[in-house]
Amino acid sequence: MSLNPADDLVAALIRSKLGDHVLRPVEERYLNEPRGRFAGQAGLLALPRTAEEVATLVQMASDARVPIVPYGGGTGLVGGQVMTDGPAPLLISIERMTAIRSVFPMENILIAEAGAVLQDVQVAAEAADRLFPLSLAAQGSCRIGGNLSTNAGGVNVLRYGNARDLCLGLEAVLPNGEIWHGLSRLRKDNTGYDLRNLMIGAEGTLGIITAASLKLFPRPAAVGTAMLQVTSPEAAIDLLAMARDQVGETVSTFELIHRQGLDFLSEVLPDVRQPFSARPEWSVLIELGMAKGQSPSEALEDIYTRAEAINLVQNGVIAQSEAQRAALWAIRERIPEANRLIGSVSSHDISIPISRIPEFICKAGATITSLGPFRINCFGHLGDGNLHYNVFPPKGQSRSDFDSQKAAVKHLVHDLVDAFDGSISAEHGVGRMKTDDLERYGDPVKLAAMRAIKAALDPLGIMNPGAVFKR
Protein backbone atom coordinates (compact mmCIF):
# COMPACT_ATOMS: atom_id res chain seq x y z
CA MET A 1 0.00 0.00 0.00
CA SER A 2 1.30 3.46 -0.88
CA LEU A 3 1.53 6.39 1.50
CA ASN A 4 -1.33 8.02 -0.38
CA PRO A 5 -4.56 5.95 -0.12
CA ALA A 6 -6.00 7.74 -3.14
CA ASP A 7 -3.13 6.38 -5.28
CA ASP A 8 -4.11 2.85 -4.25
CA LEU A 9 -7.70 3.55 -5.20
CA VAL A 10 -6.69 4.92 -8.62
CA ALA A 11 -4.51 1.89 -9.25
CA ALA A 12 -7.36 -0.45 -8.29
CA LEU A 13 -9.75 1.41 -10.58
CA ILE A 14 -7.31 1.18 -13.48
CA ARG A 15 -6.86 -2.54 -12.92
CA SER A 16 -10.62 -3.03 -12.88
CA LYS A 17 -11.08 -0.86 -16.00
CA LEU A 18 -14.00 0.79 -14.17
CA GLY A 19 -12.03 4.01 -14.04
CA ASP A 20 -12.29 4.45 -17.81
CA HIS A 21 -16.07 4.53 -17.50
CA VAL A 22 -16.70 6.54 -14.35
CA LEU A 23 -13.78 8.83 -13.48
CA ARG A 24 -14.03 12.48 -14.48
CA PRO A 25 -11.96 15.60 -13.81
CA VAL A 26 -13.01 17.34 -10.61
CA GLU A 27 -14.84 20.50 -11.68
CA GLU A 28 -15.23 23.51 -9.40
CA ARG A 29 -19.03 23.20 -9.37
CA TYR A 30 -18.78 20.02 -7.30
CA LEU A 31 -16.81 21.78 -4.58
CA ASN A 32 -19.15 24.67 -3.82
CA GLU A 33 -22.56 25.02 -2.19
CA PRO A 34 -25.32 27.50 -3.01
CA ARG A 35 -24.71 30.04 -0.25
CA GLY A 36 -20.95 30.16 -0.66
CA ARG A 37 -20.39 29.23 2.98
CA PHE A 38 -18.20 26.19 2.27
CA ALA A 39 -15.43 25.31 -0.19
CA GLY A 40 -14.94 21.58 -0.61
CA GLN A 41 -12.25 19.27 -1.94
CA ALA A 42 -12.13 16.00 -3.85
CA GLY A 43 -9.27 13.78 -4.88
CA LEU A 44 -11.37 11.86 -7.39
CA LEU A 45 -14.76 12.29 -9.02
CA ALA A 46 -16.75 9.25 -10.15
CA LEU A 47 -20.00 9.24 -12.13
CA PRO A 48 -21.34 5.66 -12.02
CA ARG A 49 -24.32 4.50 -14.06
CA THR A 50 -25.51 1.52 -11.99
CA ALA A 51 -25.86 0.40 -8.40
CA GLU A 52 -23.27 -2.28 -9.15
CA GLU A 53 -20.75 0.38 -10.20
CA VAL A 54 -21.49 2.34 -7.03
CA ALA A 55 -20.95 -0.83 -5.00
CA THR A 56 -17.60 -1.48 -6.68
CA LEU A 57 -16.48 2.09 -6.04
CA VAL A 58 -17.48 1.93 -2.39
CA GLN A 59 -15.75 -1.43 -1.91
CA MET A 60 -12.53 -0.15 -3.50
CA ALA A 61 -12.64 3.05 -1.44
CA SER A 62 -13.17 0.96 1.68
CA ASP A 63 -10.21 -1.25 0.85
CA ALA A 64 -8.03 1.83 0.25
CA ARG A 65 -9.44 3.69 3.31
CA VAL A 66 -10.47 6.65 1.14
CA PRO A 67 -13.39 8.72 2.44
CA ILE A 68 -16.49 9.03 0.25
CA VAL A 69 -18.76 12.04 -0.29
CA PRO A 70 -22.06 11.21 -2.05
CA TYR A 71 -23.23 13.99 -4.37
CA GLY A 72 -26.76 14.58 -5.65
CA GLY A 73 -27.79 17.89 -7.17
CA GLY A 74 -25.51 20.02 -5.01
CA THR A 75 -28.44 22.13 -3.78
CA GLY A 76 -28.10 21.38 -0.06
CA LEU A 77 -27.85 24.42 2.21
CA VAL A 78 -25.91 23.01 5.19
CA GLY A 79 -22.71 21.80 3.52
CA GLY A 80 -23.48 18.09 3.53
CA GLN A 81 -22.24 17.70 -0.06
CA VAL A 82 -18.81 19.30 0.40
CA MET A 83 -15.93 17.95 2.51
CA THR A 84 -13.84 20.87 3.66
CA ASP A 85 -10.88 19.19 5.38
CA GLY A 86 -9.16 15.88 5.98
CA PRO A 87 -7.92 13.45 3.31
CA ALA A 88 -9.18 14.30 -0.17
CA PRO A 89 -12.28 12.13 -0.71
CA LEU A 90 -13.75 10.16 -3.57
CA LEU A 91 -16.79 12.15 -4.66
CA ILE A 92 -19.49 9.84 -6.06
CA SER A 93 -22.07 11.74 -8.09
CA ILE A 94 -25.33 9.97 -8.96
CA GLU A 95 -26.12 12.35 -11.83
CA ARG A 96 -25.95 9.66 -14.53
CA MET A 97 -28.39 7.37 -12.68
CA THR A 98 -31.54 9.10 -13.92
CA ALA A 99 -33.87 6.34 -15.11
CA ILE A 100 -37.53 6.14 -14.17
CA ARG A 101 -37.44 2.36 -13.89
CA SER A 102 -41.16 1.72 -13.70
CA VAL A 103 -44.52 3.28 -12.90
CA PHE A 104 -47.46 1.40 -11.39
CA PRO A 105 -50.45 3.77 -11.67
CA MET A 106 -52.94 1.35 -10.12
CA GLU A 107 -50.64 0.94 -7.12
CA ASN A 108 -49.75 4.65 -6.99
CA ILE A 109 -46.03 3.81 -7.07
CA LEU A 110 -43.09 5.02 -9.16
CA ILE A 111 -39.57 3.58 -9.01
CA ALA A 112 -36.80 6.02 -9.88
CA GLU A 113 -33.05 5.96 -9.76
CA ALA A 114 -31.50 8.29 -7.24
CA GLY A 115 -30.08 10.68 -9.81
CA ALA A 116 -33.48 11.47 -11.31
CA VAL A 117 -34.17 15.21 -11.04
CA LEU A 118 -37.18 15.88 -8.81
CA GLN A 119 -38.99 17.75 -11.58
CA ASP A 120 -38.54 14.77 -13.93
CA VAL A 121 -40.11 12.51 -11.31
CA GLN A 122 -43.05 14.92 -11.08
CA VAL A 123 -43.41 14.90 -14.89
CA ALA A 124 -43.28 11.09 -15.03
CA ALA A 125 -46.01 10.91 -12.41
CA GLU A 126 -48.11 13.42 -14.35
CA ALA A 127 -47.75 11.35 -17.51
CA ALA A 128 -49.45 8.52 -15.61
CA ASP A 129 -52.16 10.94 -14.40
CA ARG A 130 -50.72 10.85 -10.91
CA LEU A 131 -49.08 13.33 -8.54
CA PHE A 132 -45.71 13.12 -6.84
CA PRO A 133 -46.22 15.94 -4.34
CA LEU A 134 -42.70 16.74 -3.14
CA SER A 135 -42.16 20.33 -4.29
CA LEU A 136 -39.13 22.54 -3.59
CA ALA A 137 -37.66 25.73 -5.01
CA ALA A 138 -34.71 23.66 -6.32
CA GLN A 139 -36.86 20.99 -7.99
CA GLY A 140 -35.36 21.70 -11.41
CA SER A 141 -31.89 20.62 -10.25
CA CYS A 142 -32.13 18.66 -6.99
CA ARG A 143 -32.16 14.87 -7.25
CA ILE A 144 -34.41 12.37 -5.58
CA GLY A 145 -31.53 10.59 -3.84
CA GLY A 146 -30.46 13.83 -2.21
CA ASN A 147 -34.07 14.67 -1.33
CA LEU A 148 -34.35 11.40 0.54
CA SER A 149 -30.90 11.63 2.10
CA THR A 150 -31.87 14.97 3.65
CA ASN A 151 -35.55 14.10 4.21
CA ALA A 152 -36.54 17.18 2.20
CA GLY A 153 -39.72 19.06 3.02
CA GLY A 154 -41.05 21.85 0.83
CA VAL A 155 -44.44 23.44 0.37
CA ASN A 156 -46.75 20.38 0.40
CA VAL A 157 -45.73 18.80 3.71
CA LEU A 158 -48.97 19.94 5.33
CA ARG A 159 -50.97 17.52 3.20
CA TYR A 160 -48.52 14.89 1.98
CA GLY A 161 -45.62 14.82 4.44
CA ASN A 162 -41.82 15.00 4.09
CA ALA A 163 -39.75 12.94 1.66
CA ARG A 164 -39.68 10.17 4.28
CA ASP A 165 -43.47 9.90 4.10
CA LEU A 166 -43.35 9.57 0.30
CA CYS A 167 -41.00 6.57 0.14
CA LEU A 168 -41.89 2.89 0.41
CA GLY A 169 -38.51 1.30 -0.28
CA LEU A 170 -34.90 1.87 -1.23
CA GLU A 171 -32.02 0.35 -3.08
CA ALA A 172 -28.80 1.45 -1.42
CA VAL A 173 -25.10 0.64 -1.25
CA LEU A 174 -23.85 0.14 2.29
CA PRO A 175 -20.40 1.26 3.48
CA ASN A 176 -18.97 -2.26 2.97
CA GLY A 177 -19.93 -2.20 -0.71
CA GLU A 178 -22.94 -4.50 -0.44
CA ILE A 179 -26.18 -3.59 -2.20
CA TRP A 180 -29.33 -3.61 -0.11
CA HIS A 181 -32.20 -4.56 -2.43
CA GLY A 182 -35.07 -2.95 -0.56
CA LEU A 183 -37.21 -1.52 -3.36
CA SER A 184 -40.45 -2.62 -1.73
CA ARG A 185 -43.83 -1.73 -3.20
CA LEU A 186 -45.54 -2.82 0.01
CA ARG A 187 -47.32 -0.48 2.36
CA LYS A 188 -47.26 -3.09 5.10
CA ASP A 189 -44.03 -4.98 5.81
CA ASN A 190 -43.49 -5.50 9.52
CA THR A 191 -40.33 -7.62 9.40
CA GLY A 192 -37.86 -6.00 11.75
CA TYR A 193 -35.76 -2.86 11.80
CA ASP A 194 -36.65 -0.26 9.20
CA LEU A 195 -33.45 0.27 7.19
CA ARG A 196 -35.33 2.58 4.85
CA ASN A 197 -35.90 5.11 7.59
CA LEU A 198 -32.30 4.83 8.75
CA MET A 199 -31.05 5.78 5.30
CA ILE A 200 -33.58 8.58 4.82
CA GLY A 201 -32.27 11.69 6.56
CA ALA A 202 -28.82 10.18 7.18
CA GLU A 203 -27.21 12.59 4.69
CA GLY A 204 -25.04 9.93 3.09
CA THR A 205 -23.36 8.90 6.34
CA LEU A 206 -24.77 5.35 6.35
CA GLY A 207 -24.64 4.54 2.64
CA ILE A 208 -25.57 5.77 -0.82
CA ILE A 209 -29.16 5.60 -2.03
CA THR A 210 -29.25 4.39 -5.64
CA ALA A 211 -33.00 4.02 -6.28
CA ALA A 212 -36.31 4.55 -4.51
CA SER A 213 -39.87 3.29 -4.58
CA LEU A 214 -42.02 6.42 -4.29
CA LYS A 215 -45.65 7.00 -3.41
CA LEU A 216 -47.92 8.65 -5.95
CA PHE A 217 -51.33 10.24 -5.40
CA PRO A 218 -54.40 11.06 -7.48
CA ARG A 219 -54.06 14.44 -9.15
CA PRO A 220 -56.47 17.05 -7.79
CA ALA A 221 -59.14 17.76 -10.39
CA ALA A 222 -59.10 21.46 -9.53
CA VAL A 223 -56.62 23.71 -7.74
CA GLY A 224 -57.30 27.07 -6.12
CA THR A 225 -54.66 29.53 -4.94
CA ALA A 226 -54.97 32.74 -2.97
CA MET A 227 -52.82 35.29 -1.20
CA LEU A 228 -54.55 36.74 1.83
CA GLN A 229 -53.50 39.62 4.04
CA VAL A 230 -53.77 38.49 7.66
CA THR A 231 -53.85 40.73 10.71
CA SER A 232 -51.13 38.85 12.61
CA PRO A 233 -49.35 35.48 12.89
CA GLU A 234 -52.02 34.49 15.44
CA ALA A 235 -54.66 35.29 12.84
CA ALA A 236 -52.80 33.18 10.28
CA ILE A 237 -52.91 30.16 12.60
CA ASP A 238 -56.61 30.70 13.27
CA LEU A 239 -57.18 31.01 9.52
CA LEU A 240 -55.43 27.69 8.92
CA ALA A 241 -57.60 25.99 11.52
CA MET A 242 -60.73 27.52 10.00
CA ALA A 243 -59.74 26.45 6.49
CA ARG A 244 -59.06 22.88 7.55
CA ASP A 245 -62.33 22.73 9.46
CA GLN A 246 -64.16 23.81 6.30
CA VAL A 247 -62.33 21.90 3.56
CA GLY A 248 -60.35 19.27 5.47
CA GLU A 249 -57.18 17.84 3.99
CA THR A 250 -57.64 19.60 0.66
CA VAL A 251 -55.37 22.36 2.07
CA SER A 252 -52.01 21.44 0.53
CA THR A 253 -50.09 24.68 1.06
CA PHE A 254 -50.19 27.34 3.78
CA GLU A 255 -47.19 29.66 3.61
CA LEU A 256 -46.55 32.60 5.92
CA ILE A 257 -44.93 35.68 4.34
CA HIS A 258 -43.64 38.75 6.18
CA ARG A 259 -43.45 42.21 4.68
CA GLN A 260 -39.64 42.09 4.81
CA GLY A 261 -39.63 39.37 2.16
CA LEU A 262 -41.82 41.50 -0.08
CA ASP A 263 -39.55 44.50 0.55
CA PHE A 264 -36.55 42.42 -0.50
CA LEU A 265 -38.32 41.44 -3.72
CA SER A 266 -39.01 45.09 -4.45
CA GLU A 267 -35.39 45.95 -3.66
CA VAL A 268 -33.53 43.36 -5.72
CA LEU A 269 -36.13 41.58 -7.91
CA PRO A 270 -38.52 44.34 -8.99
CA ASP A 271 -39.76 42.24 -11.94
CA VAL A 272 -41.74 40.08 -9.48
CA ARG A 273 -45.30 41.44 -9.55
CA GLN A 274 -46.91 41.88 -6.14
CA PRO A 275 -50.70 41.76 -5.72
CA PHE A 276 -51.19 44.46 -3.09
CA SER A 277 -50.64 48.19 -3.66
CA ALA A 278 -49.43 48.51 -0.06
CA ARG A 279 -47.28 45.61 1.08
CA PRO A 280 -48.96 43.92 4.08
CA GLU A 281 -47.15 43.22 7.33
CA TRP A 282 -48.22 39.56 7.18
CA SER A 283 -49.82 37.49 4.45
CA VAL A 284 -50.38 33.84 3.64
CA LEU A 285 -50.28 31.87 0.41
CA ILE A 286 -52.92 29.15 0.56
CA GLU A 287 -53.61 26.45 -2.01
CA LEU A 288 -56.41 23.90 -2.16
CA GLY A 289 -56.51 20.78 -4.32
CA MET A 290 -59.99 19.30 -4.73
CA ALA A 291 -61.77 16.41 -6.36
CA LYS A 292 -63.99 16.53 -9.42
CA GLY A 293 -67.20 18.46 -8.85
CA GLN A 294 -65.73 20.71 -6.15
CA SER A 295 -64.78 24.35 -6.65
CA PRO A 296 -61.64 25.49 -4.84
CA SER A 297 -62.28 29.11 -5.88
CA GLU A 298 -65.69 29.07 -4.23
CA ALA A 299 -64.17 27.40 -1.16
CA LEU A 300 -61.49 30.11 -0.94
CA GLU A 301 -64.11 32.85 -1.31
CA ASP A 302 -66.12 31.31 1.52
CA ILE A 303 -63.02 31.01 3.71
CA TYR A 304 -62.18 34.65 3.04
CA THR A 305 -65.70 35.86 3.83
CA ARG A 306 -65.83 33.99 7.12
CA ALA A 307 -62.32 35.07 8.09
CA GLU A 308 -62.98 38.72 7.25
CA ALA A 309 -66.07 38.70 9.45
CA ILE A 310 -63.97 37.89 12.52
CA ASN A 311 -61.02 40.13 11.55
CA LEU A 312 -58.54 37.42 10.57
CA VAL A 313 -58.02 38.83 7.07
CA GLN A 314 -58.17 42.34 5.64
CA ASN A 315 -57.55 41.86 1.93
CA GLY A 316 -56.95 39.10 -0.54
CA VAL A 317 -56.42 37.94 -4.10
CA ILE A 318 -57.79 34.66 -5.45
CA ALA A 319 -56.17 33.47 -8.68
CA GLN A 320 -58.62 33.33 -11.57
CA SER A 321 -56.26 31.69 -14.08
CA GLU A 322 -53.12 29.59 -14.23
CA ALA A 323 -51.13 32.71 -15.05
CA GLN A 324 -52.41 34.44 -11.92
CA ARG A 325 -51.68 31.34 -9.86
CA ALA A 326 -48.11 31.26 -11.21
CA ALA A 327 -47.69 34.96 -10.38
CA LEU A 328 -48.71 34.36 -6.76
CA TRP A 329 -46.36 31.39 -6.48
CA ALA A 330 -43.52 33.43 -7.97
CA ILE A 331 -43.68 35.71 -4.95
CA ARG A 332 -43.12 32.85 -2.52
CA GLU A 333 -40.63 30.96 -4.67
CA ARG A 334 -38.37 33.94 -5.35
CA ILE A 335 -38.08 35.15 -1.77
CA PRO A 336 -35.11 32.79 -1.17
CA GLU A 337 -33.45 34.19 -4.30
CA ALA A 338 -33.91 37.72 -2.99
CA ASN A 339 -32.49 36.61 0.36
CA ARG A 340 -29.33 35.35 -1.35
CA LEU A 341 -28.93 38.61 -3.25
CA ILE A 342 -29.25 40.63 -0.04
CA GLY A 343 -26.92 38.27 1.87
CA SER A 344 -27.90 37.12 5.36
CA VAL A 345 -25.84 37.51 8.51
CA SER A 346 -27.29 34.22 9.75
CA SER A 347 -29.99 31.93 8.31
CA HIS A 348 -32.05 29.50 10.35
CA ASP A 349 -34.23 26.58 9.23
CA ILE A 350 -36.27 25.92 12.35
CA SER A 351 -39.51 24.35 13.50
CA ILE A 352 -41.70 25.44 16.39
CA PRO A 353 -44.93 23.94 17.78
CA ILE A 354 -47.52 25.73 15.66
CA SER A 355 -49.48 27.25 18.54
CA ARG A 356 -46.28 28.85 19.92
CA ILE A 357 -45.11 30.43 16.67
CA PRO A 358 -46.58 33.91 17.34
CA GLU A 359 -44.94 34.05 20.76
CA PHE A 360 -41.63 32.93 19.27
CA ILE A 361 -41.77 35.53 16.49
CA CYS A 362 -42.44 38.30 19.00
CA LYS A 363 -39.73 37.28 21.44
CA ALA A 364 -37.08 36.48 18.82
CA GLY A 365 -37.67 39.75 17.00
CA ALA A 366 -37.28 41.84 20.13
CA THR A 367 -34.13 39.98 21.16
CA ILE A 368 -32.46 40.12 17.75
CA THR A 369 -33.08 43.81 17.25
CA SER A 370 -31.57 44.48 20.67
CA LEU A 371 -28.27 43.24 19.20
CA GLY A 372 -28.28 45.74 16.34
CA PRO A 373 -30.30 47.27 13.50
CA PHE A 374 -30.91 43.96 11.77
CA ARG A 375 -33.64 43.21 9.26
CA ILE A 376 -35.51 39.95 9.88
CA ASN A 377 -37.21 37.96 7.14
CA CYS A 378 -39.42 35.37 8.81
CA PHE A 379 -41.34 33.24 6.33
CA GLY A 380 -42.06 29.62 5.56
CA HIS A 381 -44.31 26.63 5.94
CA LEU A 382 -46.65 27.72 8.72
CA GLY A 383 -48.89 24.70 8.21
CA ASP A 384 -46.18 22.33 9.45
CA GLY A 385 -44.43 24.71 11.87
CA ASN A 386 -41.32 25.25 9.73
CA LEU A 387 -40.02 28.81 9.64
CA HIS A 388 -37.08 30.21 7.72
CA TYR A 389 -35.93 32.82 10.21
CA ASN A 390 -33.19 34.81 8.50
CA VAL A 391 -31.33 37.82 9.85
CA PHE A 392 -29.94 40.47 7.47
CA PRO A 393 -27.79 43.59 7.73
CA PRO A 394 -29.38 47.03 7.52
CA LYS A 395 -29.88 48.44 4.05
CA GLY A 396 -26.60 49.81 2.69
CA GLN A 397 -24.42 47.36 4.62
CA SER A 398 -23.27 43.81 3.83
CA ARG A 399 -23.26 40.62 5.83
CA SER A 400 -19.46 40.80 6.09
CA ASP A 401 -19.86 43.92 8.20
CA PHE A 402 -21.46 41.73 10.88
CA ASP A 403 -19.24 38.64 10.76
CA SER A 404 -18.28 39.22 14.39
CA GLN A 405 -21.94 38.93 15.42
CA LYS A 406 -22.92 35.97 13.28
CA ALA A 407 -22.30 33.34 15.97
CA ALA A 408 -24.12 35.38 18.61
CA VAL A 409 -27.16 35.77 16.35
CA LYS A 410 -27.28 32.06 15.56
CA HIS A 411 -26.94 31.01 19.18
CA LEU A 412 -29.61 33.46 20.27
CA VAL A 413 -32.10 32.13 17.71
CA HIS A 414 -31.29 28.49 18.39
CA ASP A 415 -31.39 28.95 22.16
CA LEU A 416 -34.88 30.38 21.78
CA VAL A 417 -35.91 27.53 19.46
CA ASP A 418 -34.73 25.04 22.07
CA ALA A 419 -36.57 26.90 24.82
CA PHE A 420 -39.75 26.70 22.73
CA ASP A 421 -39.36 22.89 22.30
CA GLY A 422 -38.50 23.32 18.63
CA SER A 423 -35.85 21.97 16.27
CA ILE A 424 -32.77 23.77 14.96
CA SER A 425 -33.08 21.86 11.67
CA ALA A 426 -36.56 21.48 10.23
CA GLU A 427 -35.94 20.42 6.63
CA HIS A 428 -32.39 21.26 5.51
CA GLY A 429 -30.55 18.69 7.62
CA VAL A 430 -27.42 18.97 9.77
CA GLY A 431 -24.68 18.69 7.15
CA ARG A 432 -21.43 20.25 8.27
CA MET A 433 -22.97 23.58 9.23
CA LYS A 434 -24.93 22.37 12.25
CA THR A 435 -22.76 19.65 13.78
CA ASP A 436 -21.97 21.83 16.81
CA ASP A 437 -25.65 22.71 17.15
CA LEU A 438 -26.61 19.04 17.11
CA GLU A 439 -24.18 18.40 19.96
CA ARG A 440 -25.43 21.44 21.87
CA TYR A 441 -29.17 20.83 21.59
CA GLY A 442 -29.52 17.13 20.79
CA ASP A 443 -30.79 14.60 23.30
CA PRO A 444 -27.74 12.72 24.66
CA VAL A 445 -29.41 9.33 24.50
CA LYS A 446 -30.45 9.87 20.89
CA LEU A 447 -26.95 11.05 19.95
CA ALA A 448 -25.38 7.98 21.57
CA ALA A 449 -27.74 5.69 19.67
CA MET A 450 -26.95 7.51 16.42
CA ARG A 451 -23.21 7.08 17.00
CA ALA A 452 -23.71 3.38 17.70
CA ILE A 453 -25.63 2.95 14.44
CA LYS A 454 -22.93 4.84 12.54
CA ALA A 455 -20.18 2.70 14.07
CA ALA A 456 -22.04 -0.53 13.31
CA LEU A 457 -22.77 0.25 9.65
CA ASP A 458 -19.64 2.29 8.88
CA PRO A 459 -16.89 1.08 11.23
CA LEU A 460 -14.15 2.67 9.08
CA GLY A 461 -15.92 6.03 9.15
CA ILE A 462 -15.53 6.57 5.41
CA MET A 463 -19.08 7.61 4.52
CA ASN A 464 -19.36 11.39 4.31
CA PRO A 465 -17.10 12.04 7.30
CA GLY A 466 -17.74 15.32 9.04
CA ALA A 467 -21.42 15.43 8.10
CA VAL A 468 -24.00 15.12 10.91
CA PHE A 469 -21.19 14.32 13.39
CA LYS A 470 -17.89 16.15 13.58
CA ARG A 471 -14.86 14.14 12.49
Secondary structure by P-SEA (a helix, b strand, c coil): ccccaaaaaaaaaaaacccccccccccccccccccccbbbbbcbbbbbccaaaaaaaaaaaaaabbbbbbbccccccccccccccccccbbbbcccccccccccccccbbbbcccccaaaaaaaaaaacccccccccccccccaaaaaaaccccccccccccccccccbbbbbcccccccccccccccccccccccccccccccccccccccbbbbbccccbbbbbbbbbccaaaaaaaaaaaaaaccccccbbbbbcaaaaaaaaaccccccccccccccbbbbbbbbbcccccaaaaaaaaaaaaaaacccccccccccaaaaaaaaaaaaaaaaaaaaacccccccccccccaaaaaaaaaaaaaaaacbbbbbbbcccccccccbbbbccccccccccccaaaaaaaaaaaaaaaaccccccccccccccaaaaaacccaaaaaaaaaaaaaacccccccccccccc
